[in-house]
Amino acid sequence: MPVAVVDFAHVRLTVTDIEVSRRFYEAVFGFPVAYEAPSADADAATREQLAFLFGGVIYSFAGGLLGLRPVAPAGDRHDEDRVGLDHLSFSLGSRADLDDAVTVLDGLGVSHGGIKDIGGAFILEFRDPDNIALELMAPAA
């Protein structure tokens, strides 16, 4: 009998520079922080409790949790043609929300492919600072 999964709990992305990645994800999505690595002056118990963050951050949003883990070597770049993540897709409510997302991305200077009709849904593709492929998807109706 298969495992009875009901939803995703979280996704954590490996990044090269936590400050650059945080600026990007917070500017694009504005997710609230659920957990973040403690400052250097935090007590030992707090540092130990949050060691699983590896110096990163976890954001909360309606779909679950999204974490950024800054352990990749400088200069490394994501490649969806290697084993692992191909892309990460977020759901939006409508095509109008995708139009609004284009305005946000353009305002931030984030390159994107424009809205595509894939039959039954629309998508908007772009990349984060580590070249991780991101997608926004909205239903056609």
MILO-189925 format. One record per atom (N, C-alpha, C): z negated, y negated, x negated. Coordinates in steps of 0.02 Angstrom, whole numbers, padded with zeros to 5 digits, always signed. Atoms other than C-alpha are relative to their C-alpha. Layout:
<rs>
ZYX
...
</rs>
This chain:
<rs>
+00000+00059-00043
+00000+00000+00000
+00000-00062-00045
-00004+00060+00042
+00047-00171-00074
-00061-00046+00008
+00054+00049-00002
-00077-00310-00112
+00016-00050+00056
-00009+00042-00059
-00101-00419+00043
-00009-00075-00016
+00002+00070+00019
-00066-00592-00031
+00017-00043+00062
-00014+00043-00056
-00070-00734+00096
+00031-00068-00019
-00028+00064+00021
-00016-00885-00008
-00010-00006-00075
+00014+00016+00070
-00011-00959-00183
-00067-00034-00005
+00063+00036+00013
-00178-01016-00253
+00013-00059-00046
-00015+00054+00046
-00115-01116-00401
+00056+00021-00047
-00049-00008+00054
+00018-01138-00534
-00025-00044-00056
+00019+00041+00058
-00023-01197-00709
+00058-00001-00049
-00056+00010+00046
+00111-01267-00823
-00026-00016-00070
+00017+00014+00069
+00099-01267-01012
+00041-00061-00022
-00032+00062+00021
+00138-01440-01082
-00016-00015-00073
+00011+00018+00069
+00148-01519-01254
-00048-00058-00009
+00041+00061+00007
+00061-01686-01225
-00031-00016+00067
+00034+00008-00064
-00069-01701-01088
+00004-00071+00026
-00002+00069-00023
-00067-01890-01082
+00068-00017+00029
-00068+00012-00024
+00123-01899-01062
+00010+00037+00067
-00009-00039-00061
+00121-01760-00932
-00041-00027+00057
+00042+00029-00053
-00023-01837-00835
+00032-00063+00028
-00032+00062-00025
+00065-02005-00826
+00058+00017+00046
-00058-00021-00040
+00222-01919-00761
-00021+00028+00068
+00018-00033-00063
+00141-01806-00630
-00040-00046+00046
+00039+00046-00042
+00021-01940-00569
+00045-00055+00029
-00046+00051-00025
+00161-02070-00554
+00047+00029+00053
-00049-00030-00047
+00282-01951-00466
-00035+00025+00063
+00030-00034-00058
+00162-01856-00352
-00065-00032+00025
+00063+00031-00022
-00003-01950-00349
-00053+00049+00023
+00049-00050-00020
-00102-01788-00329
-00070-00020-00023
+00068+00012+00023
-00291-01809-00335
-00022+00054-00051
+00026-00046+00050
-00380-01729-00483
-00055+00043+00030
+00052-00046-00022
-00480-01574-00438
-00048+00016-00057
+00038-00015+00061
-00538-01531-00616
+00035-00033-00058
-00030+00023+00062
-00511-01611-00784
-00046+00014-00058
+00039-00015+00059
-00566-01577-00959
-00052-00055-00010
+00053+00049+00011
-00731-01661-01000
+00014-00042-00062
-00007+00042+00059
-00740-01804-01123
-00037+00031-00058
+00031-00027+00060
-00793-01769-01301
-00076-00008-00001
+00072+00011+00000
-00967-01837-01266
-00037+00039+00055
+00032-00041-00052
-01000-01714-01123
-00047+00050-00032
+00047-00049+00026
-01144-01594-01144
+00033+00068-00008
-00028-00066+00016
-01113-01418-01209
+00011+00044+00061
-00006-00041-00061
-01142-01336-01039
+00062-00020+00040
-00059+00024-00036
-01009-01445-00957
+00064+00019-00037
-00060-00020+00039
-00885-01414-01099
+00014+00074+00008
-00008-00072-00008
-00915-01227-01083
+00025+00017+00070
-00019-00014-00070
-00899-01228-00892
+00074-00016+00011
-00069+00022-00011
-00731-01318-00903
+00047+00020-00057
-00042-00022+00056
-00662-01231-01058
+00066+00031+00023
-00061-00031-00027
-00535-01140-00948
+00057-00051+00009
-00052+00052-00007
-00442-01307-00935
+00039-00011-00065
-00033+00007+00064
-00397-01302-01121
+00020-00073-00014
-00015+00071+00011
-00404-01493-01124
+00046-00029+00053
-00048+00022-00050
-00297-01508-00968
-00031-00025+00064
+00019+00027-00065
-00308-01555-00786
+00027+00046+00054
-00024-00035-00059
-00291-01473-00616
+00000-00048+00058
-00007+00044-00058
-00227-01570-00466
-00003+00041+00064
+00004-00031-00065
-00256-01530-00284
+00052-00032+00046
-00046+00025-00051
-00125-01547-00147
+00003+00050+00056
+00001-00042-00060
-00090-01470+00023
+00023+00072-00015
-00025-00066+00016
+00001-01322-00057
-00043+00041-00045
+00043-00037+00046
-00138-01272-00176
-00021-00044-00058
+00019+00035+00061
-00175-01322-00354
+00057+00003-00050
-00049+00003+00053
-00061-01377-00495
-00036-00021-00063
+00033+00015+00063
-00128-01370-00672
+00048-00015-00056
-00037+00015+00062
-00067-01440-00837
-00044+00022-00057
+00038-00030+00056
-00122-01346-00993
+00034-00021-00065
-00033+00027+00059
-00085-01439-01156
-00009+00042-00063
+00007-00043+00058
-00068-01297-01280
+00066+00015-00035
-00065-00012+00032
+00119-01296-01321
+00006-00043-00063
-00009+00040+00060
+00167-01354-01495
+00044-00061+00012
-00041+00060-00006
+00238-01529-01512
+00073+00018-00012
-00071-00012+00008
+00426-01530-01493
+00027+00060+00038
-00023-00057-00039
+00432-01370-01390
+00030-00026+00065
-00033+00020-00063
+00544-01381-01236
+00006+00061+00044
-00008-00054-00049
+00548-01276-01078
+00073+00021+00003
-00067-00028-00008
+00699-01163-01057
-00003+00053+00054
+00004-00047-00057
+00720-01079-00888
+00041+00063-00011
-00037-00060+00015
+00836-00952-00968
-00039+00050-00043
+00044-00047+00034
+00690-00872-01061
-00046+00031+00053
+00047-00032-00045
+00563-00756-00981
-00054-00051+00020
+00051+00046-00025
+00442-00854-00872
+00026-00041+00058
-00016+00045-00056
+00459-00998-00752
+00073-00023-00002
-00067+00029-00006
+00633-01045-00691
-00007-00073+00022
+00014+00068-00024
+00580-01197-00589
-00057+00002+00049
+00054+00007-00048
+00442-01260-00477
+00026-00045+00056
-00026+00036-00057
+00489-01317-00302
-00057-00020+00047
+00049+00026-00047
+00384-01426-00186
+00035-00014+00067
-00027+00011-00067
+00412-01435+00003
-00015-00070+00024
+00008+00064-00034
+00438-01599+00092
+00015+00011+00074
-00007-00009-00072
+00440-01627+00279
+00069-00013+00028
-00064+00019-00031
+00611-01703+00304
+00049-00027-00053
-00051+00031+00043
+00773-01767+00229
-00020-00072-00017
+00023+00069+00012
+00700-01944+00247
-00051-00001-00057
+00048-00004+00055
+00558-01891+00131
+00036+00009-00067
-00040-00006+00061
+00689-01839+00003
+00031-00067-00019
-00028+00067+00015
+00772-02010+00018
-00054-00044-00031
+00056+00038+00029
+00601-02088-00015
-00015+00023-00071
+00013-00027+00067
+00579-01973-00165
+00051-00027-00050
-00051+00029+00044
+00744-02035-00238
-00020-00070-00020
+00022+00069+00015
+00677-02213-00226
-00057+00001-00051
+00056-00006+00047
+00516-02160-00315
+00026+00018-00070
-00026-00023+00065
+00609-02067-00454
+00041-00055-00033
-00040+00055+00028
+00733-02210-00477
-00045-00056-00026
+00046+00053+00021
+00590-02335-00487
-00037+00017-00063
+00034-00023+00061
+00508-02230-00623
+00048+00014-00057
-00049-00015+00052
+00670-02206-00718
+00008+00074-00014
-00005-00073+00008
+00667-02017-00691
+00070+00022+00022
-00067-00026-00016
+00840-01938-00698
-00005+00056+00051
-00002-00053-00050
+00886-01827-00552
+00073+00013+00018
-00067-00019-00017
+01037-01739-00483
+00025-00026+00066
-00020+00022-00066
+01043-01824-00315
-00016+00054+00051
+00017-00047-00053
+01009-01741-00148
+00060+00046+00013
-00052-00050-00012
+01108-01580-00121
-00014+00037+00065
+00003-00040-00061
+01144-01493+00044
+00015+00072-00020
-00010-00070+00019
+01120-01306+00012
+00008+00045+00061
-00009-00039-00062
+01147-01253+00193
-00068+00020+00028
+00066-00014-00029
+00990-01254+00299
-00056-00039-00032
+00051+00039+00035
+00896-01363+00175
+00035-00048-00048
-00022+00047+00050
+00915-01508+00055
-00047+00005-00060
+00042-00001+00060
+00854-01510-00125
+00015-00061-00044
-00005+00053+00049
+00825-01641-00258
-00030+00027-00064
+00021-00030+00062
+00814-01580-00438
-00012-00053-00054
+00014+00045+00057
+00736-01667-00590
-00043+00039-00049
+00039-00034+00052
+00636-01625-00747
-00059-00042-00022
+00059+00035+00026
+00466-01667-00817
+00010-00015-00075
-00009+00018+00071
+00436-01731-00995
+00010+00060-00047
-00009-00060+00041
+00434-01551-01063
+00062+00039+00021
-00062-00030-00023
+00601-01512-00978
-00011+00053+00053
+00012-00049-00054
+00518-01406-00842
+00038-00023+00061
-00041+00015-00059
+00637-01399-00695
-00044-00004+00062
+00038+00012-00062
+00560-01471-00537
+00050-00012+00057
-00044+00007-00058
+00634-01472-00362
-00042-00022+00060
+00028+00018-00065
+00593-01555-00197
+00047+00028+00052
-00041-00034-00050
+00653-01462-00044
-00022-00021+00070
+00015+00019-00069
+00664-01517+00138
+00047+00039+00046
-00043-00035-00048
+00729-01426+00292
+00056-00045+00025
-00057+00039-00024
+00897-01479+00360
-00012-00027+00070
+00011+00023-00069
+00834-01497+00538
-00071-00024+00009
</rs>
